[in-house]
């Protein structure tokens, strides 16, 4: 079959400890990267870029950040959209205050600002956990959105209350603003996704990731064996918020272009990212990609099928789309409570033994 390990021998610890230890997986990984960087930019149309691909890439980063917090550390958060708003408003303030600053550096610094805010709102995790912590982060959602809509300094006293991304470019290519091409925006988001996924994977495999998982599995036992819960929990909030802040910066900076906190970063977006993590698979980097694809790409495909394919009215198609997505979520979670990543692992196990699957 296509998936085999026979003959794939390891001669060193480093080779056995690779992210993709199987040769076939490594080849598939590099093939996907080659297609994403060398083929997609030349065939991607504006509609598919703006409706599917770019939102998918941005939500992948947000799902990665939330998965680090929930899936790897066991700390439930319902304030993802608010932390995305922090990244967006930090980007706005940095670009207006420092017009000459590199736009990529702006996005990264926005993530750093969000990490600091995340640590502040992560302090309750030292005393509470579970649904009580979820309520605390939910309070952050309402407080931060209220702050961004009521304090005029955050939107530079604009009469509309909105923030608008100024035009910025790199190497003569416009990255943000109305003049930015969908290809430039796609490449920017793709670069951030690749770097962030690489960073998340290596963090979870290192000492910091092991301390997070120890806290997740049993925090009292982890503390007994020497894990500092203060450092573990606050570092998880910081790293998770950094990822989410970068996602919010990209959402505002290269995708929306203009935003108002109450509309662009409402609590519905927090639940959307949470569902991506749950459906994709907790504690899985691949699960963040699968969950984002399920909730970003699939609705667009259903809309095209129902409206353009069958010619149904848009409002009826919208209702059916919600019903179908909801039913599919239930089916996926019943078939595999650990998410789509666990389904993929099961498929690989069966392919290893084909034609004699157990």
C-alpha positions as CSV (number, residue, x, y, z in Angstrom):
1,X,0.0,0.0,0.0
2,X,1.0,3.7,0.0
3,X,2.0,3.8,3.7
4,X,4.8,1.6,4.7
5,X,7.7,1.6,7.2
6,X,9.5,-1.5,6.0
7,X,13.1,-0.8,5.1
8,X,13.0,2.6,6.8
9,X,15.8,2.0,9.3
10,X,17.2,4.6,11.8
11,X,20.9,4.8,12.5
12,X,21.0,7.6,15.1
13,X,18.8,9.0,17.8
14,X,18.4,12.3,15.9
15,X,17.0,10.5,12.9
16,X,14.6,8.5,15.1
17,X,13.5,11.7,16.8
18,X,12.5,13.6,13.7
19,X,9.1,15.1,13.4
20,X,8.5,12.9,10.4
21,X,10.6,9.7,11.1
22,X,9.0,7.8,8.2
23,X,10.5,8.6,4.7
24,X,7.1,8.7,3.1
25,X,5.8,11.3,5.6
26,X,8.9,13.5,5.0
27,X,8.4,13.3,1.2
28,X,4.7,14.2,1.5
29,X,5.6,17.1,3.8
30,X,8.1,18.6,1.4
31,X,5.7,17.9,-1.5
32,X,3.0,19.9,0.2
33,X,5.4,22.8,1.0
34,X,6.6,22.8,-2.6
35,X,3.0,23.0,-4.0
36,X,2.0,25.6,-1.4
37,X,5.0,27.9,-2.3
38,X,5.6,27.2,-5.9
39,X,2.3,26.2,-7.5
40,X,-0.6,27.7,-5.5
41,X,0.5,31.4,-5.8
42,X,0.3,31.1,-9.6
43,X,-3.1,29.4,-9.8
44,X,-4.9,30.9,-6.9
45,X,-7.8,33.2,-7.9
46,X,-9.0,36.2,-5.8
47,X,-12.2,34.5,-4.8
48,X,-10.6,31.3,-3.5
49,X,-7.8,33.3,-1.8
50,X,-10.1,35.7,0.1
51,X,-13.0,33.3,0.8
52,X,-11.1,30.1,1.7
53,X,-7.3,30.0,1.7
54,X,-6.3,33.1,3.5
55,X,-8.9,32.7,6.3
56,X,-7.9,29.1,6.6
57,X,-4.2,30.0,7.1
58,X,-5.0,32.6,9.7
59,X,-7.4,30.4,11.7
60,X,-4.7,27.6,11.7
61,X,-2.4,29.9,13.6
62,X,-5.2,30.8,16.1
63,X,-6.1,27.1,16.5
64,X,-2.4,26.2,17.1
65,X,-2.2,28.8,19.9
66,X,-5.4,27.6,21.6
67,X,-4.4,24.0,21.2
68,X,-1.2,24.7,23.0
69,X,-3.2,26.0,25.9
70,X,-6.1,23.5,26.0
71,X,-4.7,20.4,24.3
72,X,-1.2,20.4,25.7
73,X,-1.7,22.2,29.1
74,X,-5.3,21.4,29.9
75,X,-6.3,25.1,30.6
76,X,-9.6,26.0,29.1
77,X,-10.0,29.4,27.5
78,X,-13.0,31.2,26.0
79,X,-11.3,34.5,25.3
80,X,-9.5,33.7,22.0
81,X,-11.3,36.4,20.0
82,X,-10.4,39.0,22.6
83,X,-6.7,38.1,22.4
84,X,-6.9,38.3,18.6
85,X,-8.3,41.8,19.0
86,X,-5.3,42.7,21.2
87,X,-3.1,41.6,18.3
88,X,-5.1,43.6,15.8
89,X,-5.1,46.8,17.9
90,X,-1.5,46.4,18.7
91,X,-0.8,46.2,14.9
92,X,-2.8,49.3,14.3
93,X,-1.1,51.3,17.1
94,X,2.4,50.2,16.0
95,X,1.9,50.9,12.3
96,X,0.5,54.4,13.0
97,X,3.1,55.2,15.6
98,X,6.1,53.8,13.7
99,X,5.4,54.1,10.0
100,X,8.8,52.9,9.0
101,X,8.8,49.7,11.0
102,X,9.0,46.4,9.1
103,X,5.5,45.0,8.8
104,X,6.6,41.5,9.7
105,X,8.2,42.8,12.8
106,X,4.9,44.6,13.6
107,X,3.0,41.4,13.4
108,X,5.6,39.7,15.7
109,X,5.6,42.5,18.2
110,X,1.8,42.4,18.2
111,X,2.1,38.8,19.3
112,X,4.5,39.8,22.1
113,X,2.0,42.5,23.3
114,X,-0.7,39.9,23.3
115,X,1.5,37.4,25.2
116,X,1.9,40.0,28.0
117,X,-1.9,40.5,28.1
118,X,-2.4,36.7,28.1
119,X,-0.1,36.3,31.1
120,X,-2.1,38.9,33.0
121,X,-5.3,37.1,32.4
122,X,-3.7,33.8,33.0
123,X,-2.9,34.6,36.6
124,X,-6.3,33.1,37.8
125,X,-5.1,29.7,36.4
126,X,-2.8,29.5,39.4
127,X,-5.7,29.1,41.7
128,X,-8.6,27.9,39.6
129,X,-9.1,25.5,36.7
130,X,-11.7,23.8,34.5
131,X,-15.0,25.7,34.0
132,X,-14.0,28.3,36.6
133,X,-11.0,29.2,34.5
134,X,-13.2,29.3,31.4
135,X,-15.4,31.9,33.1
136,X,-12.4,33.9,34.0
137,X,-11.2,34.0,30.4
138,X,-14.7,34.7,29.3
139,X,-14.6,37.8,31.5
140,X,-11.4,38.8,29.6
141,X,-13.4,38.5,26.3
142,X,-16.0,41.0,27.4
143,X,-13.6,43.3,29.2
144,X,-11.1,43.7,26.4
145,X,-13.8,44.2,23.7
146,X,-15.4,46.8,26.0
147,X,-12.0,48.5,26.4
148,X,-11.3,48.6,22.7
149,X,-14.7,50.1,21.8
150,X,-14.9,52.6,24.7
151,X,-11.4,54.0,25.1
152,X,-10.8,56.3,22.1
153,X,-7.0,56.1,22.3
154,X,-7.1,52.6,20.9
155,X,-8.7,53.7,17.6
156,X,-7.0,57.1,17.5
157,X,-10.2,59.0,18.2
158,X,-11.7,57.9,14.9
159,X,-15.3,59.1,14.7
160,X,-16.4,55.7,13.3
161,X,-14.8,53.8,16.1
162,X,-13.0,51.6,13.5
163,X,-9.4,50.9,12.9
164,X,-8.0,50.8,9.4
165,X,-4.8,49.3,8.3
166,X,-2.4,51.7,6.5
167,X,-0.6,50.5,3.3
168,X,2.7,48.8,4.0
169,X,5.1,47.0,1.6
170,X,8.2,44.9,1.7
171,X,10.8,44.7,-1.1
172,X,8.5,46.9,-3.2
173,X,5.6,44.4,-2.8
174,X,2.5,45.8,-1.1
175,X,1.5,43.6,1.8
176,X,-1.3,45.5,3.5
177,X,-3.9,48.0,2.3
178,X,-6.3,48.1,-0.6
179,X,-3.5,47.8,-3.1
180,X,-2.2,44.5,-1.7
181,X,-2.7,41.5,-4.1
182,X,-4.2,38.3,-2.9
183,X,-0.9,36.5,-3.8
184,X,1.2,38.8,-1.6
185,X,-1.3,38.3,1.3
186,X,-1.3,34.5,0.7
187,X,2.4,34.3,0.8
188,X,2.6,36.4,4.0
189,X,0.1,34.2,5.8
190,X,1.7,31.0,4.5
191,X,5.2,32.0,5.8
192,X,3.7,32.7,9.2
193,X,1.8,29.4,9.2
194,X,4.9,27.4,8.4
195,X,7.1,29.2,11.0
196,X,4.4,29.0,13.7
197,X,3.7,25.3,13.1
198,X,7.4,24.5,13.2
199,X,7.7,26.5,16.4
200,X,4.7,24.8,18.0
201,X,5.9,21.4,17.0
202,X,9.3,21.9,18.6
203,X,8.0,23.6,21.7
204,X,5.7,20.6,22.4
205,X,8.6,18.1,21.9
206,X,10.9,20.0,24.2
207,X,11.2,20.5,28.0
208,X,8.6,23.2,28.0
209,X,6.1,21.0,26.2
210,X,6.7,18.1,28.6
211,X,6.0,20.4,31.6
212,X,2.8,21.5,29.9
213,X,1.6,18.0,29.4
214,X,2.6,17.0,33.0
215,X,0.4,19.9,34.3
216,X,-2.4,18.7,32.0
217,X,-2.3,15.1,33.1
218,X,-2.0,15.7,36.8
219,X,-0.9,19.0,38.2
220,X,-0.3,17.8,41.7
221,X,1.9,15.0,40.7
222,X,3.8,17.3,38.3
223,X,4.5,19.7,41.1
224,X,5.7,16.8,43.3
225,X,8.3,15.8,40.8
226,X,9.6,19.3,40.4
227,X,7.5,21.0,37.7
228,X,6.8,24.6,38.7
229,X,3.1,25.2,38.0
230,X,3.6,29.0,38.0
231,X,6.1,28.9,35.2
232,X,4.3,26.1,33.3
233,X,0.9,27.7,33.3
234,X,1.9,31.3,32.7
235,X,4.3,30.2,29.9
236,X,1.4,28.3,28.3
237,X,-0.7,31.4,28.4
238,X,2.1,33.5,27.0
239,X,2.9,31.3,24.1
240,X,-0.7,30.6,23.3
241,X,-1.5,34.3,23.4
242,X,1.5,35.1,21.2
243,X,0.1,32.7,18.5
244,X,-3.4,34.0,18.8
245,X,-2.1,37.6,18.8
246,X,-0.2,37.0,15.5
247,X,-3.4,35.5,14.1
248,X,-5.4,38.6,15.1
249,X,-2.7,40.9,13.6
250,X,-2.9,39.0,10.3
251,X,-6.7,38.9,10.4
252,X,-6.8,42.7,10.7
253,X,-3.6,43.7,8.8
254,X,-3.7,41.6,5.7
255,X,-7.2,40.2,5.5
256,X,-9.9,42.5,6.8
257,X,-8.0,45.8,6.4
258,X,-10.5,47.6,8.7
259,X,-12.2,46.3,11.9
260,X,-14.3,47.2,14.9
261,X,-13.6,45.0,18.0
262,X,-17.3,44.3,18.8
263,X,-18.0,42.9,15.3
264,X,-14.8,41.5,14.0
265,X,-13.7,39.8,17.3
266,X,-17.0,38.8,18.9
267,X,-17.4,35.8,21.2
268,X,-18.6,33.8,18.3
269,X,-15.1,33.8,16.9
270,X,-13.8,32.4,20.3
271,X,-16.2,29.5,20.0
272,X,-15.3,29.0,16.3
273,X,-11.6,28.6,17.2
274,X,-12.5,26.4,20.2
275,X,-14.6,24.1,17.9
276,X,-11.7,23.9,15.5
277,X,-9.4,22.6,18.2
278,X,-12.0,20.1,19.5
279,X,-13.0,18.8,16.1
280,X,-9.4,18.6,14.8
281,X,-8.0,17.0,17.9
282,X,-6.8,18.2,21.3
283,X,-3.0,18.0,21.7
284,X,-2.3,17.6,18.0
285,X,-0.6,20.0,15.6
286,X,-2.2,18.3,12.6
287,X,-5.6,18.6,14.4
288,X,-5.3,22.4,14.3
289,X,-5.0,22.2,10.5
290,X,-7.8,19.7,10.1
291,X,-10.2,21.5,12.4
292,X,-9.6,24.8,10.6
293,X,-10.2,23.1,7.2
294,X,-13.4,21.6,8.5
295,X,-14.9,24.8,9.7
296,X,-13.5,27.2,7.1
297,X,-13.2,25.3,3.8
298,X,-16.2,22.9,4.1
299,X,-18.9,25.7,4.6
300,X,-17.7,27.4,1.4
301,X,-17.8,24.2,-0.6
302,X,-21.3,23.5,0.7
303,X,-22.4,27.0,-0.3
304,X,-21.0,26.5,-3.8
305,X,-22.7,23.1,-4.1
306,X,-26.1,24.3,-2.9
307,X,-26.3,27.7,-4.5
308,X,-24.2,27.4,-7.6
309,X,-24.7,23.7,-8.1
310,X,-28.3,23.1,-7.2
311,X,-29.5,26.7,-7.7
312,X,-31.1,26.9,-4.2
313,X,-31.8,30.3,-2.6
314,X,-28.9,31.7,-0.6
315,X,-30.9,32.0,2.7
316,X,-32.1,28.4,2.4
317,X,-28.6,27.2,1.6
318,X,-27.3,29.0,4.6
319,X,-29.7,27.2,7.0
320,X,-28.9,23.9,5.4
321,X,-25.2,24.6,5.6
322,X,-25.5,25.2,9.4
323,X,-27.5,22.0,9.8
324,X,-25.1,19.9,7.7
325,X,-22.0,21.2,9.5
326,X,-23.7,20.6,12.9
327,X,-24.6,17.1,11.9
328,X,-21.1,16.4,10.6
329,X,-19.6,17.7,13.9
330,X,-21.8,15.3,15.8
331,X,-20.9,12.3,13.6
332,X,-17.1,13.1,13.8
333,X,-17.2,13.4,17.6
334,X,-19.2,10.2,18.0
335,X,-17.0,8.3,15.6
336,X,-13.8,9.6,17.2
337,X,-14.1,11.7,20.4
338,X,-10.4,12.6,20.1
339,X,-10.9,14.4,16.8
340,X,-10.0,14.1,13.2
341,X,-6.3,13.8,14.0
342,X,-7.1,10.5,15.8
343,X,-9.1,9.3,12.8
344,X,-6.0,10.0,10.7
345,X,-3.8,8.1,13.1
346,X,-6.2,5.1,13.0
347,X,-6.2,5.1,9.2
348,X,-2.4,5.1,9.2
349,X,-2.4,2.1,11.6
350,X,-4.6,0.2,9.2
351,X,-2.5,1.1,6.2
352,X,0.6,-0.3,8.0
353,X,-1.1,-3.7,8.2
354,X,-2.9,-3.7,4.9
355,X,-4.2,-6.1,3.5
356,X,-4.6,-7.5,7.0
357,X,-6.1,-4.6,9.0
358,X,-7.2,-5.5,12.5
